[in-house]
Amino acid sequence: MDLLSFCQPEQEPGDFPKLQALCRRLRLVPRAKAYSPMDLLRGLVLSTPFHVHNYHLQAMVDAVQEMATGQAYDLVQIEDVVMAQYVVPAMDNSLRILDMHNVESALLRRYAEKDGNLFKKIYARLTAAKLEGYERDVAGKFHKILVCSVQDRGLLQDKTMSTPIQVTPNGVDCDHFQPLPMDPASKDLVFVGSMDYHANISGVLFFVHNILPLIHDKFPETHFTIVGKNPPEAISRLAEERVTVTGMVPDVRPYLARARIVVVPLLVGGGTRLKILEAMACGKAIVSTPMGAEGISAKDLQHFYLAETAHEFAQATIQLLQEPALCQRIGTAAATFVKERFDWRLITDDLCRSVSS
């Protein structure tokens, strides 16, 4: 297997020894994450959606062309719709699969509905419309599209795509994420997720400003830890005596172990949530919005607690803080559910059979 990927400017292949061990060839193309006001303007006036334009880099074009012309690949798998622009004629004889982590157009429409900033709302709606057309157009370049959930498959089928769409859910390494012992005295809460992702940022802000004060009214000693890389200033400013912002950590399991409850207060999103699956595999009690648990066919009150409003979210969290035995029962059921349905080995076996058929 050869792997071609963007990386951060300071990274090199040697920084990823586990990937190097798996790959015949690992090639990285440095890309800075920052974008300029001019990039936003281009995204507004050009027909190419901003997200696609933002991931266009001539160095990646050259790298793709070099690798595709130098090797006849049996299978080419493109990760995420913004990378579909790199399909080249040299791949014509390869089986081509597009793995769509989210239906980006639907995600942006949800973002537009929730955001209070008028300019951001208008920009998101315009970009969503462009992305919807782009998703439909690029689908024809592929033999199969992978999505994470039945809901995402339905969103794409509504666009009358002719390319077959297969649901391949996100999974968990259940050997790595195993049930953790619970401290019945703990009143700690934790959120785990990349903090440079807008859905996580808005969800954490919503939790701290609207839900956590209600929990502190009942349990003032409750501590909330925000675990995830690249927190922006809006998140870093939340740190105080009862709120910790960690930034990137080498291993999330110690933070999950210390917490009584994992909170998933997402207001927008798509696909299925890797972090909620990892928390379930660790046997943690979880309180989530319906959006945060979308794509996971688990049952409310059996595998986790679902809550629509800030008040409902706080009440569910308070109940679990009051009842350690309930936390244990919910967490045990969650761990069993994930092991039976979302273990990596089950999912990869199914994907390999699908690709080879």
N, C-alpha and C positions, 0 to 999 in steps of 0.2 A: 504494500500500500504506500502511495505517495500522498503527502499532505501539504497543501499550499494554503497559507493563512496570513491575514493581517496580524501585526503585533504592535506593541507600544514601541516608540522610537529607541528606547534604551535596551530592548530585549534582543536576545540572540538564540539560535537553536539550542546551544548548550545549556540554556536556562530551563529546558524542558526534557530532562533525561528520560523520563518515562515515555514521553511521546517519541523520542528518538529510538527507543528500544522497540516500539511497536511499528515504526515506519521504515520502509526502505530508504525514503528520502523525505526530509522535513525542510521545507523552504518557507521563510518568513519575509513578509514585505512590511517594513515599518510604516505606520500611519498614525499621525497625531489625532487625538479625538476632538480637539477644539475646532470650531467653525466660526467664520467671521460674519458680520452683518451683510457683507456682499453675497455670501453663500445663501443666506436667508432670502435676500432679494432675488437671486437667481431662481431659487425654489418657488418664488411667488410668480415670476413672469415667464419662466420656461415651462414647456410641456412636461419635462422630466420631473417626477416628484422629488422634493427636497431630499428625502431619505436615500434615494437612488443616487442622486447627484453627489451627496455627501460621502458616499462610499466609492466614488469613481476616482481611480488613481492610475496614471499612465504606467507606473512601475508594476502594478498588478496586471494590467493589460499585457505588458511585455512578458511577465513571468508566466501567465496562463498560456500565451501563444507559444512560448519556448517549450513548456512542458507538454502541451497537447500535440505539438508537431514532432517532438522527439520521442514520443512513446504512444503506442496504440493501446489505449486503456479499454478494458472490458466494461468497466462501470465508472461513471463520473457522478459524484453526489455533491450538489451545491447546497450549502447551508444558508438558509434565509433568502427571502425574495430580493433583497437589495443586492445580493451577489449574483443573481440570475443574469445580470448584464454581461458577465464574463464567459457565457457560453459562446464558443467560437466554432467555425466550420470544421476545424480539425477534430472536433468531437462527434461528427456526424455518425460515425460507425460505432459509437459507444452507447451503452444503455445509460440514459440520463435521468437522474432522480433529483427533484427539488424538495428539500426538507424545509417546510415553512414553520418556523417556531411559533409564529402568531399570524393571524390574518391582519396585517398591519393597517389596512384601510378601516376595518371594523374597530380596531383598537383606538385609532385616531378619532373616529366618530364618537366613541365613548368619552374620550378625553375632552372633545369639544363640548359635549353635554355637561361635563362636570366643572370645567375651568371657568372661573369668574372673570378673567381678563378678556375683554372684548377682542383685542387684537389677536391674542393667542387662539381664541375660539374661532374667529374667522379664518385664520391661517390654517388651523387644524382641519376645518371643514373643507377648504380648498384642496389641501394636500391629500385628504382622505379620498376625495373624488378622483384626483389624478392617480393615486395608488390603486384604486379599484380598477381603473382601466388598465393600468400597468400589470396588475396581477392576472387579469384576464388575458392580456396579450402574451406575456412570457410563458404562460402555462403550455402553450403550443410547442415550446422548445423541448419539452420533457416528455418522457414515456410514463412517468408516474410522479404524483405529488404525495408527500407524507405530511400529515398534520397530527397534532397532539391530542385532539379531542373530537368527539362526535359533533359537538357544537361548531367547531371550526370547519369540519367537513361540510356541515349544512350551510355555513356562510359562503363557502366556495361554490357549492352546487347551485346556490341561488344565482351565481354569476353565469350559469349555463356553460361551465367549462367542460370540454370534451375529454380532457386528460383524466385517466383514472386517479381517484383520490383514496388513499389508504390511511386509516387511523393507526398510528404507532405512538402510543403514549410515552411521555417522559417516564423514566424509571429511576430506581434507586439501587445502589450497591448494598444489598441487605447483609453482606458480610462485614461491611464497613460501618454502616448505620444499624446498630442493634439496640434492643431495648435497654434503657439506662435505669439504674435504681433511682427512686424518687425520695427526696427529702421531705417528709410530711410537714416539717416546720417552715419550709421555704414559702415566701410570699412573692418571689421574684417572677417577673414577666420578661419575655424576650421576643424580639423580632429579628429574623435573619433574612438578608437579601442584599443584592448589590445596590448601594445607595447612590449610584449615578444613573439609575433607571427612574424615569419620571413617575411611573405608577407606584414604586416603592416610596419615593419622596412624598408624594401627595398622601399616601396611606399613613405613613408614620406621622406626618404633620397633623392629619385628621385625628389620629389616636391620641397624640400628646395634648392637643388643644381641646378636644371635645370629649374624650373617653377617660383618659387617665385621671383628670380631676374628680370624676364621679367615683372612681375606684379608691382614690386617696381619701375621700370623705368617709369611707367604710374601713379601709385599711391604710392608714397614713404611712405605714412602714414599707409598703410595696415599692420595690425598686424595678425600674424598667431599663433593659439593656438593648441597644440598637447595634446589631452586628452586621457589618457589610462594608465593602471597599468604597473608596472615593466619596465619602459624604460631602455634600456641598455645604456652604456656609449656613444655609437655612437649617440644616440638620445639626451641624456642629454646635450651633448656638443653643440647642436644646439641652446640652449637657449641664447638669446641676447636681445637687446632693442626691436626688432620687432618680436621676436619669444618667446613664452612661452611654457614650458614643465611642465604639471601639475602633472604627476603621477596619481595614483588612486584618483578618486573623488567620493563622496557619491551619486551624482546625476548629470547626464550629461546635463539635461535640461537647467540649467542656462547658460551653455557654448553655447548650441545651440541657446538660445534666444539672446545672445549678438552678434552672428555672422550673417553677411549678407549672406554668402555662406558656404556650407559644401563641402569640397573637398574629393574625393575618388580616389587617384592616384595609385591604385593597379596595379601591373605588373604581379602578379601571384595570384592564388587562385582557389577556386572551390565552389560548392554549391550556396547559396545565402547569401548576406551580411546582417546580423542583423542590423548593425549600419546605413546602408543606408536606410533601411526600417524605422528605428526609426526617422531619420532625415526627411524623406518624410512625416511620420505621423505628425511631428511637423510643417509641412508646409514650410520647408526650401528649398531655391533654391540650387541645387546640380550640381557640375561639377564632372564627373567621367570618368575614362577610361572605355572602353567596358568591360575589365576584372572585374573592380570594380562593375559593374552593371549586371554582368552575372547572369542568372537565374531569372531575374525580367523582365516580359514581358511589361514593360513600354515603352513609345515612346520618342525618342530623340527629343528635342526642344519643347516637350509638357509637359513631367513630369520631365525631367532633361536635362542637356546638356552632350553629350558624346564627348570625345576628345581623339584622338590616340597619337599625338605627344606632346612634351613639348610646342611647339609654339601654337598648336591648343588649348591646355589646358589653357595656359595663355590668349589667345585671348577670349575664352569663358568666363573666369572669369572676365576679364576686361569689357566685354560687360555687364555682369550682375551687376558689380559694378557701371557702368555708368547709368543703367536704373532700378531704384527702382520698377517701375510699372511692369517691366518684371519679376523681382524677385518674386514679389507678385503673379503674374499670374501663374508662374511655380510652386511655392510653394503650392498654393491653389489646383491646378490640381493634384499635387503629393499626398497631404493629402487625397483627395477624392479617388484617385486610390488605395491607401493602405487600407483605411477603407473598401472599397468594396471587396478587394481580399485577404488581409493579416491580417485581424483582428484575434486575437487568438481564439475568440469564433467560427468563421467560420471554422478555421483549426482544432480545437480540436473536434468539432462536426463531421466533416468528418472523422477524424482519429478514433473516437470511433465507428462510423458506420462500418468502414472497419474492425476493430478488432473483432467486435461482429458478423460479417457476416460469 
